[in-house]
Amino acid sequence: MAGGRCRGKNDYMKTSDLVFIGIKGSVVALNRATGAQVWATHLKGSDFVNVIPQNEAVLAACHGEIFCLEPSTGEARWHNPLKGFGTGLATIATLDNPGNGNASVFAKKRRRDEQAAAAAAVAAV
């Protein structure tokens, strides 16, 4: 992701100097050195967000949809609602990142499944 620049409060920051966080339906870019917020983009809902920085882009999956963001500004380059697939958790894999960053997605899915099973057991009693 080297080469991109952030403008504004952190003029001329390289995108390689950013850390991307997915939280409550949003992607947040932080200054890697200071932790200061550079930008935040709300995607959809308030659900878990899976984020993968990839080839001068930030890919984010949330609420069953995928977004491609400009890493220096957080502006959406494109969005695909993945119609017909529901609103569940989605993983992202590319040739350069074959799903290695998806452990948190799998853990979140396991917790949701466990909660659903517990709720079903209580309802059956």
C-alpha positions in Angstrom: 0.0 0.0 0.0 3.0 2.3 -0.2 2.7 5.4 -2.2 -0.7 6.7 -1.2 -1.0 9.9 0.7 -3.4 11.3 3.3 -4.3 14.9 3.2 -5.6 17.3 5.9 -4.5 17.1 9.5 -1.9 14.5 8.6 -0.6 16.0 5.3 1.3 13.7 3.1 1.1 10.6 5.3 1.9 7.4 3.5 -0.8 4.8 3.6 1.8 2.3 4.8 1.9 4.5 8.0 -1.8 3.7 8.7 -3.5 0.9 10.7 -7.0 0.0 9.5 -9.6 -1.1 12.1 -13.0 -2.5 11.5 -15.5 -1.8 14.3 -19.3 -1.4 14.6 -20.1 -1.1 10.9 -17.2 1.3 10.2 -13.6 1.3 9.1 -11.2 3.6 10.9 -7.7 4.5 9.8 -5.2 5.3 12.6 -1.7 6.9 12.4 0.6 3.9 13.1 3.1 6.0 15.0 0.7 8.0 17.2 -2.6 6.1 17.2 -4.4 9.3 16.1 -7.5 8.9 14.0 -6.9 9.9 10.3 -10.3 9.1 8.9 -13.4 7.0 9.6 -16.0 5.7 7.2 -19.3 4.2 8.2 -20.3 1.3 5.9 -23.6 -0.2 7.1 -25.3 -1.1 10.4 -23.3 -1.7 13.5 -22.0 -5.1 12.9 -18.5 -6.7 12.9 -16.3 -5.5 10.0 -13.7 -7.7 8.4 -10.9 -5.4 6.9 -8.0 -6.4 4.6 -5.6 -3.8 3.2 -4.8 -4.9 -0.4 -3.0 -3.5 -3.4 -3.6 0.2 -2.8 -7.1 -0.4 -1.5 -8.9 -1.3 1.7 -11.4 -4.2 1.3 -14.1 -4.4 4.0 -17.0 -6.8 4.5 -19.9 -5.9 6.8 -23.5 -6.9 7.1 -23.2 -9.3 4.2 -21.8 -6.6 1.8 -18.3 -5.8 0.6 -16.7 -2.3 0.1 -13.5 -1.1 -1.5 -12.2 2.0 0.1 -9.5 4.5 -0.9 -6.8 4.0 1.8 -5.8 7.6 2.0 -9.3 9.1 2.5 -11.7 6.3 3.3 -13.9 7.2 0.4 -15.7 4.3 -1.3 -14.3 3.2 -4.7 -17.1 0.6 -5.1 -19.6 -1.3 -3.1 -21.3 -4.7 -3.8 -24.3 -5.6 -1.7 -23.9 -9.3 -2.6 -27.6 -9.7 -3.1 -29.0 -13.1 -2.4 -26.3 -14.1 0.1 -27.9 -12.8 3.3 -26.4 -10.5 6.0 -24.0 -12.9 7.7 -20.3 -12.6 8.3 -18.1 -12.6 5.2 -14.4 -13.4 4.9 -12.1 -11.8 2.3 -9.3 -13.7 0.6 -7.0 -12.4 -2.2 -4.0 -13.9 -3.9 -1.7 -11.8 -1.7 -3.8 -12.4 1.5 -5.4 -15.9 1.2 -7.6 -15.5 4.3 -4.8 -15.3 6.8 -6.4 -12.4 8.6 -9.8 -14.0 9.0 -9.3 -15.7 12.4 -11.4 -13.0 14.1 -14.2 -13.6 11.7 -14.3 -17.3 12.5 -14.2 -16.6 16.2 -17.1 -14.1 15.9 -19.1 -16.7 13.9 -18.4 -19.4 16.5 -19.6 -17.0 19.3 -22.8 -16.2 17.3 -23.5 -19.9 16.7 -23.0 -20.7 20.4 -25.3 -17.8 21.4 -28.0 -19.0 19.0 -27.7 -22.6 20.3 -28.0 -21.4 23.9 -31.0 -19.2 23.0 -32.7 -22.2 21.2 -32.0 -24.4 24.2 -33.6 -21.9 26.6 -36.6 -21.5 24.3 -37.1 -25.3 24.1 -37.4 -25.6 27.9 
